[in-house]
Amino acid sequence: MSSTTAPPTAPVRPAPPETSGGLHPRLAGQPAVIVASVPAAPTRLPVPAWQLAALLGLLGWAYWPMLVVFFDKWANDPQYSHGFLVPFFSAYLLWQAWKAGPLTPRPRPLVGLGLLALTLGMRAVAGSILFHQLDAAALLLSLLAVAVAAGGLPLLRRVAPAVLFLAFMVPLPFELERNVGQPLKDAATVSSTFLLQTLGQPAVQDGNVILIDEVRLGVVDACSGLKMLVTFAAFSIGAVLLMRRTPFERFMVVLGIVPVAIVANVLRITATGLAYTQTANKETLDFLHDLFGWLMMPAGLALLGAEVWALRRLVETE
């Protein structure tokens, strides 16, 4: 009987470690361990939900007269018609903050009570001089005080953007409207006159009136661009809060609020001036005047989009 010898087998070498996503070299040969991801526990506040809801309802009842005044302003003044949308956007920001991840609350009830006591003083002063804007500031501070009392600084950081955005639903004081509106009218008149001259029209400025042959185009308070400025500022700040870009890009968007609002208003006044040189039909002019007013916001948003597009190509992120 003959016997055969099997050829020697080559020694088995361990596979080289992977450069990414594989095991560490020291773990080669060890049994694989499968780690299951555990979802993060939802954030739970130490304050019961019904107590927090009751406190917010009490604040709503206390500030109801002021909110009624603001509601009338939103409904009857086109300059602040965006006020209806502000609470909904703030609620969306609050929802996004709640979904941001787990939170470790650190309640500071004494600090919250101190801030609420401060709001009582602010309300007393606001009621004595009928200053609704100060009363609105007290409301925002009251909401921040509730956040501090319920969750401390961690919760305050989460909800502060949503609460502070509510400031855009507050109408500007009359003195501020007058002091801001007049410079805006002057800038709009000068710029529109220059643009009309550039387009070949014999436009001449006379105070806040633009003369084009027999046409007298008055830049009144409603044409100052303050409405566009306030509304566009709310949209721009909302975009900044949602943007996932560098702080420089966000700062540039905020810095461009006033120039973009002025440019949109100048385009409106210029288009209206050109329309007055082409027709004398009152119905047509009224229609075009309103149409150009409605097109101001789309024009401003288009300029905002162009600004963000340019910043994305000019700013490099690591």
C-alpha positions in Angstrom: 0.0 0.0 0.0 1.4 3.3 -1.0 1.0 6.5 0.9 0.9 10.1 -0.5 1.8 13.2 1.4 -0.5 16.2 1.0 1.2 19.3 -0.1 1.7 21.8 2.6 -0.9 24.5 2.8 0.0 28.1 2.8 -0.4 29.9 6.1 -3.5 31.9 6.4 -2.7 35.6 6.8 -5.3 38.0 8.4 -6.7 40.5 6.0 -5.2 43.9 6.2 -7.1 46.4 8.2 -9.4 48.7 6.3 -8.5 52.2 5.9 -12.0 53.5 6.7 -15.0 51.9 8.4 -13.0 48.6 9.3 -11.6 47.2 12.5 -8.6 48.6 14.3 -5.5 46.5 13.6 -5.4 45.5 17.3 -8.9 44.1 17.0 -8.0 41.9 14.1 -9.0 38.3 14.9 -11.4 39.3 17.7 -15.0 38.4 17.3 -17.1 41.2 15.7 -19.3 43.2 18.1 -22.4 44.7 16.7 -23.4 47.9 18.4 -27.0 48.9 18.1 -27.8 52.6 18.0 -30.2 53.6 20.8 -32.4 56.6 20.0 -31.9 59.6 22.2 -34.4 60.0 24.9 -36.8 62.9 24.3 -36.4 66.1 26.3 -38.5 66.1 29.4 -39.0 69.3 31.5 -39.3 69.0 35.3 -42.4 71.1 35.1 -45.6 69.3 34.3 -47.1 70.2 30.9 -50.4 71.3 32.4 -48.7 73.8 34.7 -46.7 75.2 31.9 -49.8 75.5 29.7 -51.7 77.1 32.5 -49.0 79.7 33.0 -48.8 80.5 29.3 -52.6 80.8 29.2 -52.5 83.3 32.1 -49.9 85.4 30.2 -52.2 85.4 27.2 -55.1 86.5 29.3 -53.0 89.3 31.0 -51.8 90.7 27.6 -55.0 90.2 25.7 -55.9 93.9 25.5 -52.5 94.7 23.9 -52.9 91.8 21.5 -56.3 93.2 20.4 -54.7 96.5 19.6 -52.0 94.8 17.5 -54.6 92.6 15.8 -56.5 95.8 14.7 -53.2 97.2 13.4 -52.4 94.1 11.4 -55.9 94.0 9.9 -56.2 97.7 8.9 -52.6 98.8 8.2 -51.0 97.1 5.2 -47.6 98.0 6.5 -48.0 95.4 9.3 -50.1 92.8 7.6 -47.3 90.3 8.0 -48.0 90.3 11.7 -50.5 87.5 11.2 -47.7 85.2 10.0 -45.2 86.0 12.7 -46.7 83.8 15.4 -46.9 80.8 13.1 -43.3 81.1 12.1 -42.3 81.4 15.7 -44.2 78.2 16.4 -42.3 76.5 13.6 -38.9 77.7 15.1 -40.1 76.4 18.5 -40.9 73.0 16.9 -37.5 72.9 15.2 -35.8 73.7 18.6 -37.7 70.8 20.2 -36.5 68.4 17.5 -32.9 69.6 17.8 -32.0 66.8 20.3 -32.0 66.0 23.9 -31.8 68.8 26.5 -30.7 68.7 30.1 -32.9 71.3 31.8 -31.6 73.3 34.8 -34.6 75.1 36.2 -34.0 78.5 37.8 -37.4 79.4 39.3 -36.1 82.3 41.4 -34.5 83.9 38.4 -37.7 83.4 36.4 -39.8 85.0 39.2 -37.4 87.9 39.3 -37.8 88.5 35.6 -41.6 88.3 35.9 -41.5 90.9 38.7 -39.5 93.1 36.3 -42.2 92.7 33.7 -44.8 93.9 36.2 -42.9 97.2 36.5 -42.6 97.5 32.7 -46.4 97.0 32.4 -47.1 99.6 35.0 -45.0 102.2 33.1 -46.5 101.1 29.7 -50.0 101.5 31.1 -49.3 104.9 32.6 -48.0 106.4 29.3 -50.1 104.2 26.9 -46.9 102.8 25.3 -48.0 99.5 23.7 -44.5 98.7 22.4 -43.1 98.6 26.0 -46.0 96.3 27.0 -45.0 94.0 24.1 -41.4 94.0 25.3 -42.8 92.9 28.7 -44.6 90.0 27.0 -41.5 88.8 25.3 -39.5 89.0 28.6 -42.3 87.1 30.3 -42.0 84.3 27.8 -38.2 84.2 28.3 -38.8 84.2 32.1 -41.0 81.1 31.8 -38.3 79.4 29.9 -35.7 80.2 32.5 -37.9 79.1 35.3 -38.7 75.8 33.6 -35.4 74.8 32.1 -32.7 77.4 32.9 -30.1 78.6 30.5 -30.2 75.4 28.2 -33.9 75.9 27.5 -33.5 79.6 27.1 -31.0 79.1 24.4 -33.3 76.8 22.5 -36.4 79.0 22.6 -34.9 82.5 22.5 -34.9 82.8 18.7 -38.6 81.8 18.5 -39.6 84.2 21.2 -37.5 87.1 20.0 -38.8 86.7 16.4 -42.2 87.7 17.8 -40.9 91.3 18.0 -41.7 91.6 14.2 -45.4 91.5 15.1 -45.1 94.7 17.1 -45.9 97.9 15.2 -43.2 100.6 15.3 -43.8 103.6 17.5 -45.1 106.7 15.7 -42.0 108.8 16.4 -39.8 106.0 15.0 -42.0 105.7 11.9 -41.7 109.4 11.2 -37.9 109.6 11.9 -37.2 106.5 9.7 -39.8 107.2 7.0 -38.5 110.6 6.0 -34.9 109.5 5.3 -36.3 106.6 3.3 -38.5 109.0 1.3 -35.5 111.2 0.5 -33.4 108.2 -0.5 -36.2 106.8 -2.7 -36.8 110.2 -4.4 -33.2 110.8 -5.2 -32.5 107.3 -6.4 -35.7 107.1 -8.5 -35.0 110.5 -10.1 -31.5 109.3 -11.1 -32.8 106.0 -12.5 -35.5 107.8 -14.5 -32.8 110.1 -15.9 -30.7 107.1 -16.8 -33.6 105.6 -18.7 -33.9 108.8 -20.8 -36.7 110.6 -18.9 -36.4 114.3 -18.2 -36.9 113.8 -14.4 -36.3 116.6 -12.0 -36.5 116.3 -8.2 -38.4 118.9 -6.2 -38.4 117.9 -2.6 -40.2 114.6 -2.4 -41.8 115.2 -5.8 -40.5 113.9 -9.1 -41.3 116.1 -12.2 -41.4 114.5 -15.6 -42.6 117.0 -18.1 -46.2 117.6 -17.1 -46.3 114.6 -14.7 -45.9 115.2 -10.9 -45.0 112.0 -9.1 -45.2 112.5 -5.3 -43.3 110.2 -3.0 -45.7 110.3 -0.1 -45.4 108.5 3.3 -47.0 105.3 1.8 -44.3 105.2 -0.8 -41.4 105.7 1.7 -40.6 102.0 1.6 -41.0 101.5 5.3 -43.6 98.8 4.8 -41.2 97.0 2.5 -38.4 97.4 5.0 -40.3 96.0 8.0 -41.8 93.1 6.1 -38.6 92.2 4.3 -36.6 92.4 7.6 -39.0 89.8 9.0 -38.4 87.5 6.0 -34.6 88.0 6.1 -34.3 87.3 9.8 -36.4 84.3 9.4 -34.1 83.1 6.6 -31.0 83.7 8.7 -32.5 81.6 11.5 -33.1 78.7 9.1 -29.8 79.0 7.2 -27.0 76.5 7.9 -24.3 78.8 6.7 -21.3 80.6 8.2 -21.8 83.6 10.6 -20.3 85.9 8.1 -22.9 85.0 5.5 -25.7 85.4 8.0 -24.3 88.8 9.0 -24.1 89.9 5.3 -27.8 88.9 4.8 -28.8 91.0 7.8 -26.6 93.9 6.6 -28.4 93.8 3.2 -31.9 94.3 4.6 -32.0 98.1 4.2 -30.3 98.3 0.8 -32.5 95.6 -0.7 -35.7 97.2 0.6 -34.6 100.6 -0.8 -33.8 99.1 -4.2 -37.2 97.3 -4.4 -38.9 100.6 -3.5 -36.9 102.5 -6.1 -37.8 100.0 -8.8 -41.5 100.4 -7.9 -41.4 104.3 -8.0 -39.4 104.2 -11.3 -41.9 101.8 -12.9 -44.8 103.9 -11.7 -43.1 107.0 -13.2 -42.6 105.3 -16.6 -46.3 104.2 -16.5 -47.4 107.8 -16.0 -45.4 108.9 -19.0 -47.1 106.3 -21.2 -50.8 106.7 -20.4 -53.2 109.1 -18.7 -56.0 106.6 -18.1 -56.8 106.7 -14.3 -58.0 103.2 -14.0 -55.0 101.8 -15.8 -52.6 103.9 -13.6 -54.4 102.8 -10.4 -54.1 99.2 -11.5 -50.4 99.5 -12.3 -49.7 101.4 -9.1 -51.2 98.6 -7.0 -49.6 95.9 -9.1 -46.1 97.4 -8.7 -46.8 97.6 -5.0 -47.5 93.9 -4.8 -44.4 93.1 -6.9 -42.1 94.8 -4.4 -41.9 91.7 -2.1 -41.2 89.2 -4.9 -38.5 91.6 -6.2 -37.0 91.8 -2.7 -37.0 88.1 -2.2 -35.4 87.6 -5.6 -32.6 90.0 -4.6 -32.3 88.1 -1.3 -31.9 84.9 -3.2 -29.3 86.4 -5.5 -27.4 87.6 -2.5 -27.4 84.2 -0.8 -26.4 82.6 -4.2 -23.4 85.0 -4.5 -22.3 84.5 -0.9 -22.3 80.7 -1.4 -19.8 81.1 -4.2 -17.7 83.7 -2.6 -17.4 82.1 0.9 -15.6 78.8 1.3 -16.5 76.6 4.2 -14.2 73.9 5.6 
